[in-house]
């Protein structure tokens, strides 16, 4: 019985983590819409691998519909409770990263023409 509870709680946490990962990359998807399909595929692959690991290692090889529902519940709880708080932080993080990349890509003014 404790394995069932452990699997449920792990699936709940997995849903919250996946929602957070999706939230983290949302500003990048908006900035580079052409990469949306690729990022969706990578996110789906990540979710599939994590659900497989959940089923094999936490649930003893028995992944049930209840675990999928728990993951949806965890993702929904994250979206309702933390998404609005963390989204501005993620946007600022990507803005900073892109500014740094722009600075590194800009030609330096220290070279002199002879």
ZIQUIQUI-V364677 format. One record per backbone hydrogen bond with DSSP energy under -0.5 kcal/mol. NH is the residue of the N-H (numbers start at 1). CO is the residue of the C=O. If there is no record, write none. Layout:
# ZIQUIQUI-V364677
((NH;CO) (NH;CO))
This chain:
# ZIQUIQUI-V364677
((5;1) (6;2) (7;3) (8;4) (9;5) (10;6) (11;7) (12;8) (13;9) (14;10) (15;11) (16;12) (17;13) (18;14) (19;15) (20;16) (21;17) (22;18) (23;19) (24;20) (25;21) (26;22) (26;23) (27;23) (29;25) (30;26) (31;27) (32;28) (35;32) (36;33) (39;35) (40;36) (41;37) (42;38) (43;39) (44;40) (45;41) (46;42) (47;43) (48;44) (49;45) (50;46) (51;47) (52;48) (53;49) (54;50) (55;51) (56;52) (57;53) (58;53) (58;54) (59;54) (61;55) (62;55) (62;59) (63;61) (64;62) (67;64) (68;64) (69;65) (70;66) (71;67) (72;68) (73;69) (74;70) (75;71) (76;72) (77;73) (78;74) (79;75) (80;76) (81;77) (82;78) (83;78) (86;82) (87;83) (88;84) (90;86) (91;87) (92;88) (93;89) (94;90) (95;91) (96;92) (97;93) (98;94) (99;95) (100;96) (101;97) (102;98) (103;99) (104;100) (105;101) (106;102) (111;108))
